[in-house]
Amino acid sequence: MASMGSVWDGHVSPESYSYFLKGIPSNLRDDAVRFRDFSGSSKDTVKGTNASDYVKLGSGDKLAKLSGSPKGFDVVETSSSISISGTGFRGVNLTGESNAKVTGSTSGDLIAGNDGNNSIKAGRGNDVAAGGDGRDSIFGEDGRDSLFGDAGNDSLYGGDDSDLLKGGAGNDLLKGDSGRDTLYGGEADDKLYGGKDSDRLYGDAGNDRLYGESGNDLLKGGAGRDKLYGSSGNDSLYGGDDADSLYGGSGNDRLFGDEGNDRLYGDSGNDSLSGMVGDDQLFGGSGNDTLLGLDGDDTLFGGTGSDRLLGGTGRDTFEIDNGPKSDIDTIADFKAGEDVIDLSATAANKLSSLSLKSDGSGNTIVTVKSDGTKFKLVGYDPDDVNSSFFHF
């Protein structure tokens, strides 16, 4: 006599186990388990019941088909590489270390891998699938699925609808595809792709790569040296700990470096870039952007468009380039004696090559005479501006 709880030990993570318990009928969790042993044949068909069945496959088995009541829950112990397919079964828990292939049914299945390198296709329905140890490939396909890679370097594919993907330990690949998906990379160095629609991507620990792709996405790198790509849509990117690189892509994006010496690229659109803690480099790209260095010695480069630049605390550098004559950047918090305005990308070579005019509100409009580059210096009258403000 055994309980359902005993078969999970050591095969799936505690988190994925809790998801499985939600899907197992309470009247089945402590049912008696019936053992069936098959060996020597190349193909077996197992008829499941409404109770929990334990199936032990011998070394000669190559294919096992499970069928029966959708309320049953079957446990399969593998001793060689097998393929499991079926319709109408409630779930499958694999034990042992062999490599298994599982194809789910049209209803909501519960599939738990073993210590081998498993391939799981959950099928239609709202499924829960966990790979266990090993290098697993899990495909959610149709339905609102919850996929867990657990230990090992796993590949998870959400498919249609809104799915939950968690890589767990190992260098994992997660792809949400269609629907509003939520992806967690877990430990180690992971790659996450949101796919279509508006997704949430969390790299967690490790040096991760996050790609929002289509939709208005949320990307959080977590610990490690991460690279985040918003792609299309109005995205929000958070670097997390360590030195990260954030790329907004198209759309009006918000980028937050968090801790570490980060590099933020707004790309196209009217973006907001915040370096936060550390010595950060901010590049607005095209569009009318807002750049905030905040803590640390930061470098701010607005790019094309009329941008607003605020360095915050620290010794900051404001880079001005020779853009279209209609572009007028605004330096909003220049600190004389600490900050510097870098004009080396323009035709300016000394203070006399600049035109300094008041805007009538206590600010100075600075124009490079020979190429027409123009920007506003807030809080300074023309008489207050001197050559120490600039790097030529």
Backbone hydrogen bonds, N-H to C=O, Kabsch-Sander energy under -0.5 kcal/mol:
donor,donor_aa,acceptor,acceptor_aa,energy
4,M,29,R,-2.5
5,G,29,R,-0.7
6,S,3,S,-1.0
7,V,4,M,-1.2
8,W,5,G,-1.1
9,D,6,S,-0.7
11,H,8,W,-2.2
12,V,8,W,-0.9
17,Y,13,S,-2.4
18,S,14,P,-1.8
19,Y,15,E,-1.2
20,F,16,S,-1.8
21,L,17,Y,-2.1
22,K,18,S,-1.1
23,G,19,Y,-0.8
23,G,20,F,-1.0
24,I,20,F,-0.9
24,I,21,L,-0.5
28,L,25,P,-2.1
29,R,25,P,-0.8
29,R,26,S,-0.6
31,D,28,L,-1.1
34,R,32,A,-0.5
34,R,52,S,-1.2
36,R,54,Y,-2.1
38,F,36,R,-0.5
38,F,56,K,-2.7
44,D,63,L,-2.4
46,V,65,K,-2.7
47,K,45,T,-0.5
48,G,46,V,-0.8
48,G,67,S,-3.6
52,S,32,A,-0.5
53,D,51,A,-0.5
53,D,73,F,-1.3
54,Y,34,R,-3.2
55,V,53,D,-0.5
55,V,75,V,-3.9
56,K,36,R,-3.7
56,K,54,Y,-0.5
57,L,55,V,-0.6
57,L,77,E,-2.3
58,G,38,F,-2.8
61,D,58,G,-1.5
62,K,42,S,-1.0
63,L,42,S,-0.7
64,A,83,S,-2.4
65,K,44,D,-2.0
66,L,64,A,-0.5
66,L,85,S,-1.7
67,S,46,V,-1.8
68,G,87,T,-0.9
72,G,69,S,-1.5
73,F,51,A,-1.2
74,D,91,G,-2.2
75,V,53,D,-2.9
76,V,93,N,-2.6
77,E,55,V,-2.8
77,E,75,V,-0.5
78,T,76,V,-0.6
78,T,95,T,-2.0
82,I,99,N,-1.4
83,S,62,K,-0.9
84,I,101,K,-4.8
85,S,64,A,-1.2
86,G,103,T,-0.7
87,T,66,L,-0.5
90,R,69,S,-0.5
90,R,72,G,-0.9
92,V,110,L,-3.0
93,N,74,D,-1.5
94,L,112,A,-3.2
95,T,76,V,-2.2
101,K,82,I,-1.7
102,V,119,S,-3.0
103,T,84,I,-2.3
104,G,121,K,-4.0
109,D,107,S,-0.6
110,L,90,R,-1.4
111,I,128,V,-2.7
112,A,92,V,-3.3
113,G,130,A,-3.5
115,D,96,G,-2.3
116,G,98,S,-0.5
118,N,116,G,-1.0
119,S,100,A,-2.6
120,I,137,S,-3.2
121,K,102,V,-3.4
122,A,120,I,-0.6
122,A,139,F,-2.9
127,D,125,G,-1.0
128,V,109,D,-2.7
129,A,146,S,-2.5
130,A,111,I,-2.5
131,G,148,F,-2.8
136,D,134,G,-1.0
137,S,118,N,-2.6
138,I,155,S,-2.9
139,F,120,I,-3.0
140,G,138,I,-0.5
140,G,157,Y,-3.7
145,D,143,G,-1.0
146,S,127,D,-2.6
147,L,164,L,-3.2
148,F,129,A,-2.7
149,G,166,K,-3.0
154,D,152,G,-1.0
155,S,136,D,-2.7
156,L,173,L,-3.1
157,Y,138,I,-2.6
158,G,175,K,-3.3
163,D,161,D,-0.6
164,L,145,D,-2.8
165,L,182,T,-2.7
166,K,147,L,-2.5
167,G,184,Y,-3.0
172,D,170,G,-1.0
173,L,154,D,-2.7
174,L,191,K,-2.9
175,K,156,L,-2.5
176,G,193,Y,-3.2
181,D,179,G,-1.2
182,T,163,D,-2.5
183,L,200,R,-3.1
184,Y,165,L,-2.6
185,G,202,Y,-3.2
190,D,188,A,-0.7
191,K,172,D,-2.5
192,L,209,R,-2.9
193,Y,174,L,-2.4
194,G,211,Y,-3.1
199,D,197,D,-0.6
200,R,181,D,-2.6
201,L,218,L,-3.1
202,Y,183,L,-2.7
203,G,220,K,-3.2
208,D,206,G,-1.1
209,R,190,D,-2.5
210,L,227,K,-2.6
211,Y,192,L,-2.8
212,G,210,L,-0.5
212,G,229,Y,-3.2
217,D,215,G,-1.0
218,L,199,D,-2.5
219,L,236,S,-2.9
220,K,201,L,-2.6
221,G,238,Y,-3.0
226,D,224,G,-1.1
227,K,208,D,-2.4
228,L,245,S,-2.6
229,Y,210,L,-2.9
230,G,247,Y,-3.4
235,D,233,G,-1.0
236,S,217,D,-2.6
237,L,254,R,-3.0
238,Y,219,L,-2.6
239,G,256,F,-3.0
244,D,242,D,-0.7
245,S,226,D,-2.5
246,L,263,R,-2.7
247,Y,228,L,-2.8
248,G,265,Y,-3.3
253,D,251,G,-1.0
254,R,235,D,-2.8
255,L,272,S,-2.9
256,F,237,L,-2.8
257,G,274,S,-2.9
262,D,260,G,-1.1
263,R,244,D,-2.6
264,L,281,Q,-2.8
265,Y,246,L,-2.8
266,G,283,F,-3.1
271,D,269,G,-1.0
272,S,253,D,-2.6
273,L,290,T,-2.9
274,S,255,L,-2.7
275,G,292,L,-2.9
280,D,278,G,-1.0
281,Q,262,D,-2.7
282,L,299,T,-3.0
283,F,264,L,-3.0
284,G,301,F,-2.8
289,D,287,G,-1.0
290,T,271,D,-2.6
291,L,308,R,-2.9
292,L,273,L,-3.0
293,G,310,L,-2.9
298,D,296,G,-1.0
299,T,280,D,-2.6
300,L,317,T,-3.0
301,F,282,L,-2.6
302,G,319,E,-0.7
307,D,305,G,-0.9
308,R,289,D,-2.7
309,L,307,D,-0.5
309,L,330,T,-3.3
310,L,291,L,-2.8
316,D,314,G,-0.9
317,T,298,D,-2.8
318,F,340,V,-2.6
319,E,300,L,-3.1
319,E,317,T,-0.6
320,I,318,F,-0.5
320,I,342,D,-2.5
322,N,345,A,-0.7
323,G,321,D,-1.4
327,D,324,P,-1.9
329,D,374,K,-0.9
330,T,307,D,-3.0
331,I,376,K,-3.0
332,A,309,L,-2.7
332,A,330,T,-0.8
333,D,309,L,-0.6
336,A,334,F,-0.6
338,E,335,K,-2.0
339,D,335,K,-2.8
340,V,316,D,-2.0
341,I,389,F,-2.8
342,D,318,F,-2.8
342,D,340,V,-0.6
343,L,341,I,-0.7
343,L,391,H,-3.1
345,A,320,I,-0.6
346,T,343,L,-2.0
353,S,350,K,-1.7
354,L,351,L,-1.8
355,S,367,T,-3.1
356,L,354,L,-0.5
357,K,355,S,-0.5
357,K,365,I,-2.0
359,D,363,N,-2.0
364,T,377,L,-2.3
365,I,357,K,-3.8
366,V,364,T,-0.7
366,V,375,F,-3.0
367,T,355,S,-2.3
368,V,373,T,-3.1
369,K,353,S,-2.2
369,K,367,T,-0.7
372,G,368,V,-2.3
375,F,366,V,-2.2
376,K,329,D,-3.3
377,L,364,T,-3.1
378,V,331,I,-2.3
378,V,376,K,-0.6
380,Y,377,L,-0.9
384,D,381,D,-1.8
385,V,381,D,-0.6
385,V,382,P,-1.1
389,F,386,N,-1.9
390,F,387,S,-1.5
391,H,341,I,-2.5
